[in-house]
Amino acid sequence: MKFDYYIGIDYSGAASPESRLKGLQVYESSSDELPERVKTPVAPKGQHWNWSRREVAEWLIQQVKLDKLFITGIDHGFSFPLSYYKRYDLNDWDAFTHDFQKYWPTHEDYVYVDEFREGNFRIGHRDEFRLTERWTSSTKSVFHFDVQGQVAKSTHAAIPWLYRIRQEVGEKVHFWPFDGFYVPPKKCVIAEVYPSIFRNRYPREKRNPDEQDAYSIARWLKESDERDILEHYFHPPLTAEEKQIALLEGWILGIS
């Protein structure tokens, strides 16, 4: 097995970075245990507090600094379509994330994603899709706001935190596939996932939908590693041209 821990995060772009969100759930599994809900580390003993986006990013940074070898799947888009890169003359994912957090500073204190939508010229259009989204039957564009099941708001809220994590511990983390489809040994991995493709494989028990998504991400990662098939998913069957596109747009781990 490549990893010791498996982290599933069901994300939320609601409210502000400090807001404690019911829809933001974190589950973790070790190599020999099923996933369990992770409590935010700032909660008093015996109490349950919801996570905030800021705390999730800081917690992930801390996990890396503790030298825990893990893979994390997060339910939001990590990048934008190739058309966006061309429109704003961006050449790679690092340039994209740096540019994005300047025009969409959704990581700043007490701001909402919707505050930056009106009058922001760094935008996309709901009919623009990434290649990985075209390979699925139900994913929505990262620019498609205000609809049921949208990923746009969580994506726009999350990308500055990916930038922050990369600045803090990037040398220890493989941001898949932007750092390459091949994952080197002894590297933590952070990847985009889409829990709809595997959430129904596992009984829900008493978990709510957001908890089930985070649980299913962690469990799918764990079981895929146990079965030695993660490597298969790290290398989707793309042409050379498609791989170059995915190095910019990203890819949903599990779509192959």
C-alpha positions, -999 to 999 in steps of 0.1 A, spaced: 0 0 0 12 35 -8 -4 54 21 -10 51 58 -40 74 60 -70 83 38 -88 115 41 -122 124 26 -135 159 26 -169 170 15 -165 207 9 -188 237 12 -185 272 -3 -212 287 19 -207 318 41 -172 329 50 -139 312 57 -144 314 94 -180 301 94 -186 267 109 -205 248 82 -226 217 86 -219 208 50 -181 207 55 -172 172 67 -139 155 72 -134 117 76 -102 98 80 -92 62 78 -60 44 87 -48 14 67 -65 -10 92 -96 9 102 -128 21 85 -132 59 82 -142 79 112 -155 115 115 -127 139 124 -135 166 149 -122 201 145 -91 203 168 -103 236 184 -135 221 198 -136 217 236 -135 182 248 -168 164 246 -183 190 222 -189 189 185 -182 219 164 -185 221 126 -154 228 106 -146 260 88 -127 262 55 -98 280 72 -95 252 98 -95 225 72 -66 241 53 -46 246 85 -53 211 96 -41 196 63 -9 217 66 -4 203 101 -9 168 89 18 172 63 42 187 89 36 157 112 50 136 84 19 115 80 18 98 46 -18 103 34 -39 109 4 -68 134 5 -98 135 -18 -117 168 -18 -151 174 -34 -145 207 -54 -128 217 -86 -91 223 -85 -88 243 -117 -107 258 -146 -112 249 -183 -85 254 -209 -105 282 -224 -101 302 -192 -63 297 -193 -62 309 -229 -85 339 -222 -63 352 -194 -29 341 -207 -21 316 -180 5 290 -187 4 265 -158 -16 256 -127 7 276 -103 2 307 -124 -36 300 -124 -38 296 -86 -16 327 -80 -38 347 -104 -70 334 -90 -64 343 -54 -57 379 -64 -90 383 -82 -111 360 -61 -96 365 -25 -123 343 -10 -98 332 17 -99 367 33 -117 372 66 -154 375 66 -160 375 29 -185 355 8 -179 341 -27 -209 361 -39 -193 394 -30 -168 389 -58 -191 378 -86 -206 411 -97 -182 432 -117 -153 407 -116 -138 403 -151 -120 371 -141 -150 349 -148 -161 320 -168 -193 308 -184 -216 280 -174 -213 263 -208 -175 259 -204 -164 225 -192 -132 208 -184 -123 176 -202 -128 155 -170 -163 169 -166 -171 159 -202 -161 123 -193 -190 121 -167 -227 122 -171 -237 145 -142 -209 169 -132 -216 206 -136 -193 233 -149 -172 250 -123 -188 282 -135 -224 271 -131 -237 289 -100 -271 290 -83 -283 255 -92 -289 223 -72 -257 204 -69 -235 232 -79 -197 229 -75 -190 265 -86 -193 281 -52 -172 255 -33 -146 257 -61 -143 295 -60 -141 293 -22 -115 266 -21 -88 274 -47 -71 301 -26 -67 275 1 -50 251 -23 -27 280 -31 -20 285 6 -13 248 12 11 247 -17 30 278 -5 33 262 30 41 226 23 41 222 -15 74 203 -16 59 175 5 26 173 -13 18 160 -48 -11 179 -61 -24 154 -86 -23 156 -116 -8 191 -118 25 178 -104 23 148 -128 2 117 -132 30 96 -116 30 99 -78 65 95 -63 69 73 -33 66 89 2 46 119 -11 13 130 3 -14 135 -23 -42 160 -26 -67 153 -54 -101 163 -67 -128 137 -63 -165 134 -72 -182 113 -45 -214 108 -66 -195 80 -84 -190 58 -54 -212 71 -24 -239 44 -30 -213 16 -27 -214 19 11 -244 17 35 -253 52 48 -261 39 84 -267 71 104 -247 95 84 -262 125 67 -255 131 30 -225 153 36 -210 129 61 -217 100 37 -198 118 9 -168 124 31 -169 88 44 -172 73 10 -143 93 -3 -120 81 25 -132 45 22 -129 44 -16 -93 57 -14 -85 31 13 -100 2 -6 -85 12 -39 -50 13 -22 -57 -21 -5 -65 -36 -39 -35 -20 -55 -56 -2 -81 -49 34 -71 -21 34 -97 -47 26 -123 -67 57 -114 -36 79 -113 -32 71 -150 -65 76 -168 -65 65 -204 -58 98 -220 -40 107 -252 -8 127 -251 -28 158 -260 -55 151 -234 -28 147 -207 -14 181 -215 -49 196 -211 -54 177 -178 -21 191 -164 -38 225 -166 -75 217 -160 -70 189 -135 -87 156 -134 -113 139 -111 -96 109 -95 -117 79 -102 -128 89 -137 -112 66 -162 
